[in-house]
Amino acid sequence: MAAIDSTAAGLIPDPEFALAQGRWVKLICGASNQDLPAIADLCAVFGAAGVHCVDVAADPAVVRAAREGFGWLAERGLPVPWLMVSLSDGADAHFRKAWFDPQFCPSDCSRPCERVCPAGAIASPEGVLADRCYGCGRCLPACPRGLIEEHEHRLDVDEVATSLADLRPDAIEIHTAPGRAEAFESVVSALASSAVPLRRLAVSCGLEGHGLTPPHLSWELWQRHHCLRRYRFRPLWQLDGRPMSGDVGSGTARAAVNLWRAMQPLAPPGPLQL
């Protein structure tokens, strides 16, 4: 692979400067994605293209894979993006994996679950390959017998400080939802106790799927803003236009842009990520 000049590609290499200019780009590898070779490759390729941050699962093996991709960039004198890891303050679709026992599958099943899986994470006779599953949920309604379950896959609050001290990311993303301000503060408190210096603490909360209007979402974000100020974290507000569904879907980009426009005058101080 040839070295790519990220400045010439139209992206600004320094993440803080890019945020200030409104030209910051993040690659989302998936909060439950554990496909290590793919993650290493994605970090190298998208880093060479000029992304400013890569968001991965808070998993030691995943972080090692991401740093392997970053090492490829450093060897070629290319800017290395921030490493961000994702956490959640409660149940969240981004932090799940599919599971089923293949011995209960009928022998004549056409395996629609296997056909709809975008990650190639369902194989016969193994069932779900956990390292490839990133929790999109497409397979759940596809099973004609309803055999597929979703299992939660996230760090508990009491594991956060120890894990972050080992992973030492540049930034954190916390997925939150309405009514979870107290749980959010517990996660932020654990982050503060880890004493890991963070460039930004991103807060991810969507509009659809929670029955919110933009003013209600604004109120939730302002609650999180007061918490971040108490702990002296610098925020980045991530607006999810649609709940996770495994692909972009019809109208998803328009929904995301409309949400960003609606939230601009209502959001707390700090960059808004589309």
matplotlib code that plots the C-alpha trace (Angstrom):
import matplotlib.pyplot as plt

x = [0.0, 1.4, 1.6, -1.3, -0.9, -3.9, -3.6, -3.8, -6.8, -8.7, -8.6, -6.8, -4.3, -4.5, -7.7, -8.2, -7.7, -10.1, -12.7, -12.3, -12.7, -15.8, -13.9, -13.4, -14.0, -14.3, -14.2, -16.6, -15.4, -18.2, -18.6, -18.9, -16.8, -13.9, -12.8, -9.2, -7.6, -10.3, -9.9, -6.1, -6.7, -9.4, -7.3, -4.4, -6.5, -8.7, -5.9, -4.0, -7.0, -6.9, -9.5, -8.9, -10.2, -11.0, -13.7, -13.4, -14.6, -13.2, -11.4, -7.7, -7.4, -9.3, -7.2, -4.0, -5.3, -6.1, -2.6, -1.2, -2.9, -1.6, 1.9, 1.7, 0.9, 3.7, 6.3, 5.3, 5.4, 1.6, -0.4, -1.9, -5.5, -6.9, -7.9, -11.4, -13.1, -16.9, -18.7, -22.3, -24.2, -26.9, -28.4, -27.7, -28.1, -24.5, -23.3, -24.8, -24.1, -26.4, -26.5, -28.3, -27.8, -27.5, -28.5, -32.1, -32.1, -34.2, -32.1, -34.3, -33.9, -32.8, -30.8, -32.0, -30.0, -26.8, -27.9, -28.8, -25.7, -23.4, -20.4, -20.4, -20.7, -23.2, -21.7, -22.9, -22.5, -20.9, -23.8, -22.7, -19.0, -18.7, -15.6, -17.3, -20.7, -21.1, -24.7, -26.5, -29.6, -30.6, -30.6, -33.1, -36.3, -34.9, -35.0, -38.3, -38.4, -37.3, -34.2, -31.8, -31.2, -29.2, -26.7, -25.4, -21.7, -20.3, -18.1, -19.6, -19.0, -16.7, -14.5, -14.1, -11.3, -9.0, -9.7, -9.1, -5.8, -4.7, -6.1, -5.0, -7.2, -7.0, -10.8, -13.9, -17.5, -20.3, -23.6, -26.5, -30.3, -33.0, -33.5, -29.9, -28.3, -27.3, -25.9, -24.0, -22.4, -21.3, -19.4, -17.9, -16.8, -15.1, -13.3, -12.1, -10.8, -8.7, -6.6, -6.2, -5.7, -8.5, -8.6, -12.4, -15.3, -17.9, -21.6, -23.8, -27.5, -30.1, -33.5, -35.4, -35.9, -36.3, -39.5, -37.7, -38.1, -35.0, -35.8, -36.1, -32.8, -31.2, -32.3, -30.7, -27.5, -27.4, -27.7, -24.6, -22.8, -23.2, -21.7, -18.8, -18.0, -17.9, -15.2, -13.5, -13.9, -14.1, -17.2, -18.0, -21.7, -22.5, -26.0, -27.3, -29.9, -31.3, -31.0, -28.6, -30.1, -27.1, -27.1, -27.8, -31.3, -33.6, -33.4, -30.8, -28.5, -31.3, -32.5, -29.0, -28.6, -32.0, -31.2, -27.9, -29.7, -32.4, -29.8, -27.4, -29.2, -30.2, -27.1, -24.6, -21.2, -18.8, -18.6, -21.6, -20.7, -23.1]
y = [0.0, 3.4, 6.2, 8.7, 12.4, 13.0, 16.8, 16.5, 14.3, 17.3, 16.2, 18.0, 15.6, 17.2, 16.1, 19.1, 21.5, 19.5, 19.7, 23.5, 23.7, 21.4, 18.9, 16.1, 12.5, 9.4, 5.7, 3.6, 0.0, -1.2, -1.4, -5.2, -5.9, -8.3, -9.3, -8.5, -8.8, -6.6, -4.0, -3.8, -3.3, -0.7, 1.3, 1.4, 2.1, 4.7, 6.3, 6.6, 8.2, 10.9, 10.1, 11.8, 9.2, 5.5, 4.2, 0.5, -1.9, -1.6, -4.9, -5.5, -7.7, -5.2, -2.3, -4.2, -4.8, -1.1, -0.2, -2.7, -0.7, 2.6, 1.1, 0.7, 4.4, 5.5, 3.4, 5.4, 8.8, 9.2, 10.9, 8.5, 9.1, 9.2, 5.9, 6.0, 3.2, 2.8, 2.3, 2.3, 3.4, 0.8, -1.7, -0.6, -2.2, -1.3, -3.6, -6.9, -10.1, -12.7, -16.2, -19.5, -23.2, -24.7, -28.1, -26.8, -25.7, -28.0, -29.9, -28.5, -24.8, -22.5, -20.5, -17.0, -15.8, -16.7, -14.9, -11.6, -11.4, -8.6, -9.8, -13.4, -14.2, -17.2, -20.4, -24.0, -26.0, -23.5, -21.0, -17.4, -16.7, -14.2, -12.5, -11.4, -10.5, -6.8, -6.8, -5.4, -7.5, -8.4, -12.1, -11.7, -11.4, -13.6, -16.8, -18.5, -20.3, -17.3, -19.2, -16.3, -14.3, -11.2, -11.2, -8.1, -7.4, -4.4, -3.5, -3.2, 0.1, -1.6, -2.8, 0.6, 2.1, -0.9, -1.6, 2.0, 2.1, -0.9, 0.3, 4.0, 5.4, 9.0, 9.4, 7.7, 7.4, 6.8, 5.6, 6.9, 7.1, 9.2, 8.7, 7.3, 10.5, 8.8, 5.7, 8.1, 9.9, 6.5, 5.7, 9.2, 8.9, 5.6, 7.2, 10.0, 7.5, 5.8, 8.9, 8.3, 11.6, 12.0, 14.4, 14.2, 12.4, 11.8, 11.4, 9.4, 9.7, 9.4, 10.9, 8.0, 4.9, 6.9, 8.8, 12.1, 15.5, 17.8, 19.9, 16.7, 15.4, 18.8, 18.5, 15.1, 16.4, 19.4, 17.0, 15.2, 18.5, 19.5, 16.1, 16.4, 19.9, 18.6, 16.1, 18.5, 16.4, 18.0, 17.0, 15.9, 15.3, 12.4, 12.6, 9.2, 9.9, 6.4, 3.5, 0.8, -1.5, -3.1, -0.8, 2.8, 2.2, 4.4, 8.1, 7.6, 10.2, 12.7, 11.9, 12.5, 15.8, 17.0, 16.0, 18.0, 21.1, 20.9, 20.4, 23.2, 25.9, 23.6, 21.6, 22.3, 23.8, 21.5, 20.0, 18.3, 15.1, 14.3]
z = [0.0, -0.9, 1.7, 1.5, 2.3, 4.5, 4.2, 0.5, 0.9, 2.3, 6.0, 8.8, 10.6, 14.1, 15.8, 18.1, 15.2, 13.1, 15.8, 16.0, 12.2, 12.1, 9.9, 12.4, 11.1, 13.2, 12.1, 14.2, 14.3, 16.6, 20.4, 20.2, 17.1, 18.0, 14.4, 15.2, 11.7, 10.2, 13.0, 12.4, 8.7, 9.1, 11.5, 9.1, 5.9, 7.4, 9.3, 6.1, 4.5, 7.3, 9.9, 13.2, 15.6, 15.7, 18.0, 19.1, 21.8, 25.3, 25.0, 25.4, 22.3, 20.2, 21.4, 20.6, 17.1, 16.7, 17.8, 15.3, 12.6, 14.1, 14.2, 10.4, 10.1, 12.4, 10.5, 7.4, 9.0, 8.8, 11.6, 14.1, 15.0, 18.5, 20.0, 21.5, 23.3, 23.8, 27.1, 28.1, 31.3, 30.7, 28.2, 24.7, 21.2, 20.4, 23.2, 22.4, 20.5, 18.9, 20.3, 19.5, 20.1, 16.6, 17.8, 17.9, 14.3, 12.0, 9.4, 6.6, 7.6, 4.8, 7.3, 6.6, 9.6, 7.8, 4.6, 6.3, 8.6, 7.2, 9.2, 8.2, 11.8, 11.5, 10.3, 10.3, 12.5, 15.0, 15.3, 16.0, 15.8, 18.7, 17.5, 14.3, 15.6, 16.3, 17.4, 14.4, 15.2, 11.6, 12.4, 15.3, 13.2, 10.4, 12.4, 11.5, 14.9, 17.0, 18.4, 18.3, 21.5, 22.2, 25.0, 26.6, 26.1, 28.1, 31.0, 34.4, 36.3, 38.8, 35.9, 34.2, 36.2, 36.0, 32.3, 31.3, 33.2, 31.1, 27.7, 28.1, 25.2, 24.1, 24.4, 25.6, 24.3, 26.7, 25.2, 27.3, 27.2, 28.8, 32.6, 33.1, 34.5, 37.8, 35.9, 33.6, 36.6, 38.0, 34.8, 34.7, 38.3, 37.5, 34.6, 36.8, 39.3, 36.6, 36.2, 32.5, 30.7, 28.1, 25.2, 25.0, 26.5, 23.9, 24.9, 22.5, 22.7, 20.0, 19.3, 17.6, 19.6, 22.8, 22.0, 22.4, 20.8, 20.2, 23.4, 25.5, 24.0, 24.8, 28.4, 28.7, 27.2, 29.5, 32.5, 31.1, 30.6, 34.2, 35.2, 32.8, 34.1, 37.7, 36.7, 34.3, 31.1, 27.7, 25.9, 22.4, 21.7, 19.3, 17.8, 16.7, 14.0, 14.1, 16.6, 15.4, 12.8, 11.1, 8.1, 7.2, 5.9, 3.9, 5.0, 7.7, 6.4, 6.1, 9.7, 11.0, 9.3, 10.4, 14.0, 13.8, 12.5, 15.2, 18.0, 17.0, 19.0, 21.8, 22.7, 25.5, 24.7, 22.8, 19.3, 17.8, 15.9, 13.1]

ax = plt.figure().add_subplot(projection="3d")
ax.plot(x, y, z, "-o")
ax.set_aspect("equal")
plt.show()
